[in-house]
């Protein structure tokens, strides 16, 4: 099958997902106004039937979303400041054909991230402040620490599904322009700042390998050798 996102730049991929999230919210009857002064945060005022809420748009190409914990997991960057989380996700990590959009109450998302954080700490994993912690949208049946908090889409209907090719046809000339600043993986708009030290990179790599291998982080041993 053809991966319809494969030949697009990172910025265009992200913009496509953000546009899908905005389109779906508007189709649900919301008007949207981006909040100023939030740096790269993708934060919006959304209004429907006279009621205004604050929403965070999250995008994902692997059906996992992230928010950075703060103060040892007692707070969450961005998540604590919003009422609603709008998620635009591909339908398949390997062969995406559609973008699905969900609208979640932030309270439920926070409960899941709190549970995920506690589970990983109990498992001995390193969960650093201000670095994105990932939780799966789909139910993770592996029964490991990373499984806790997953499966939110089992409890909410998707509000929209758009074919990627149709979205590309709608706005081909706007793919890299507009009112969105940068790809989701930047510090505020996405999940976490990029690791800034070798130790940070090693910690990040160990944690992600542990998640993929379904083992505790302390079971992963990495050796670094620099030759020049």
C-alpha positions as a printed Julia matrix, in Angstrom:
228×3 Matrix{Float64}:
   0.0    0.0    0.0
   1.07   3.6   -0.56
   2.05   5.79   2.38
   0.44   9.08   1.39
   2.56  11.07   3.88
   5.92   9.57   2.99
   6.95  12.13   0.37
   5.77  15.17   2.33
   8.01  17.32   4.49
   7.67  17.23   8.27
   6.06  20.66   8.25
   3.53  19.74   5.58
   2.59  16.51   7.36
   2.01  18.36  10.6
   0.09  21.15   8.91
  -2.16  18.59   7.23
  -3.05  17.05  10.59
  -3.65  20.43  12.22
  -5.9   21.49   9.34
  -7.88  18.27   9.76
  -8.32  18.96  13.48
  -9.53  22.5   12.81
 -11.85  21.38  10.01
 -13.42  18.74  12.24
 -13.91  21.14  15.15
 -15.6   23.67  12.88
 -17.82  20.93  11.45
 -18.92  20.21  15.02
 -20.11  23.8   15.29
 -17.11  25.39  16.99
 -15.61  28.72  16.05
 -11.88  28.88  16.66
  -9.49  31.64  17.66
  -5.86  30.95  18.31
  -4.63  32.23  21.66
  -1.86  34.82  21.27
   1.26  34.96  23.37
   1.66  31.19  23.76
   4.84  30.8   21.73
   4.58  27.66  19.63
   1.71  26.2   21.64
  -1.16  25.08  19.45
  -3.79  26.45  21.85
  -7.19  27.75  20.77
 -10.33  29.28  22.16
 -13.2   27.19  20.81
 -16.76  28.48  21.11
 -20.05  26.66  20.62
 -23.57  27.65  21.7
 -22.16  30.67  23.51
 -19.73  28.62  25.62
 -16.0   29.14  25.16
 -13.41  26.56  26.12
  -9.64  26.37  25.75
  -8.41  23.55  23.53
  -5.04  22.02  22.7
  -4.59  20.48  19.26
  -2.38  17.37  19.28
  -1.25  15.51  16.18
   0.21  12.04  15.9
   1.52   9.77  13.15
   1.85   6.71  15.39
  -1.41   6.95  17.39
   0.35   7.94  20.61
   0.09  11.44  22.11
   2.32  13.16  24.64
   2.35  15.91  27.2
   5.38  16.87  29.32
   5.07  16.32  33.08
   6.13  19.07  35.48
   7.05  19.04  39.18
   7.52  15.28  39.32
   4.26  14.52  37.58
   2.04  16.65  39.8
   1.38  19.0   36.89
   1.27  18.77  33.09
   2.57  21.34  30.66
  -0.2   22.68  28.39
  -2.65  19.96  29.48
  -3.35  21.7   32.79
  -4.23  24.91  30.94
  -6.95  23.54  28.66
 -10.48  22.17  28.88
 -10.41  20.12  25.7
  -7.87  18.1   23.71
  -8.42  17.79  19.96
  -6.41  14.94  18.44
  -5.75  14.37  14.75
  -4.24  10.96  14.08
  -3.48   8.79  11.08
  -5.55   5.64  10.75
  -2.42   3.52  10.33
   1.2    4.16  11.25
   2.53   2.03   8.4
   0.08   2.83   5.6
  -1.93   5.93   6.47
  -4.82   6.69   4.14
  -7.06   8.76   6.42
  -6.83  11.25   9.25
  -9.18  10.65  12.16
 -10.15  13.4   14.59
 -11.25  12.99  18.2
 -12.31  15.57  20.79
 -11.59  14.59  24.4
 -12.32  16.29  27.73
  -8.96  17.36  29.14
  -9.97  16.0   32.55
 -10.1   12.45  31.18
  -6.8   12.9   29.36
  -5.17  14.13  32.59
  -6.45  11.13  34.54
  -4.9    8.82  31.97
  -1.58  10.65  31.99
  -1.54  10.66  35.81
  -2.11   6.9   35.83
   0.53   6.36  33.14
   3.08   8.44  35.03
   2.48   6.58  38.3
   2.74   3.22  36.54
   6.04   4.03  34.89
   7.58   5.41  38.07
   6.48   2.29  39.95
   8.12   0.22  37.21
  11.41   2.0   37.79
  11.37   3.98  34.57
  12.87   7.45  34.28
  10.2   10.05  33.53
  11.8   13.48  33.27
  10.09  16.78  33.85
   9.47  18.85  30.71
  10.01  15.88  28.39
   7.01  14.42  26.62
   5.5   11.25  28.05
   3.59   9.16  25.54
   0.23   7.44  26.01
  -1.45   5.29  23.35
  -4.78   6.24  21.85
  -5.56   2.57  21.19
  -5.82   0.02  23.98
  -2.4   -1.51  24.63
  -2.93  -5.12  25.69
   0.73  -5.91  26.43
   0.16  -5.48  30.17
   3.27  -3.38  30.77
   3.72   0.0   32.42
   3.33   1.8   29.09
  -0.07   0.14  28.66
  -1.6    2.06  31.56
  -3.72   5.0   30.45
  -4.05   3.77  26.88
  -7.3    3.19  25.0
  -9.09   6.51  25.34
 -10.6    6.15  21.86
 -12.56   3.13  23.09
 -14.72   5.59  25.04
 -15.25   8.37  22.5
 -16.53   8.36  18.95
 -14.32  10.0   16.38
 -15.88  13.24  15.18
 -14.45  13.09  11.66
 -12.39  11.07   9.21
 -10.78  12.63   6.15
  -8.94  10.98   3.28
  -5.39  12.32   3.15
  -5.51  12.73  -0.63
  -8.7   14.79  -0.33
  -7.08  17.09   2.23
  -4.07  17.56  -0.02
  -6.33  18.41  -2.95
  -8.22  21.0   -0.89
  -5.25  23.22  -0.04
  -2.23  22.28  -2.15
  -0.93  25.87  -2.22
  -1.27  26.35   1.55
   0.67  23.31   2.63
   3.59  25.28   4.04
   2.0   28.63   4.87
  -0.56  30.0    7.26
  -1.01  30.68  10.95
   0.76  27.62  12.32
   4.36  28.11  13.32
   6.22  24.83  13.37
   5.94  21.04  13.49
   4.41  19.41  16.54
   7.68  18.06  17.82
   8.89  21.48  18.95
   9.06  22.09  22.69
   5.7   23.79  23.19
   3.61  22.88  20.18
   4.31  19.23  20.54
   5.64  17.11  23.27
   9.07  17.95  24.6
  12.24  19.93  24.02
  14.95  18.11  22.13
  17.53  16.42  24.37
  20.33  18.93  24.95
  23.04  16.73  26.49
  24.5   13.31  25.77
  22.96  12.04  29.02
  19.54  13.29  27.91
  19.89  11.54  24.57
  20.91   8.28  26.24
  17.99   8.49  28.67
  15.57   9.22  25.85
  16.9    6.31  23.78
  16.81   3.88  26.71
  13.22   4.79  27.59
  11.99   4.42  24.02
  13.8    1.12  23.51
  12.25  -0.14  26.76
   8.8    0.83  25.55
   9.29  -0.97  22.24
  10.73  -4.07  23.93
   8.13  -4.07  26.72
  10.76  -4.15  29.47
  11.66  -1.77  32.32
  14.08   1.02  31.43
  16.73  -0.32  33.8
  16.79  -3.55  31.76
  18.17  -1.65  28.75
  21.93  -1.16  28.68
  23.43   1.21  26.11
  27.12   1.76  25.37
  28.29   4.92  23.65
  31.57   5.07  21.76
  32.75   8.23  20.02
  35.59   7.95  17.49
  37.17  10.87  15.68
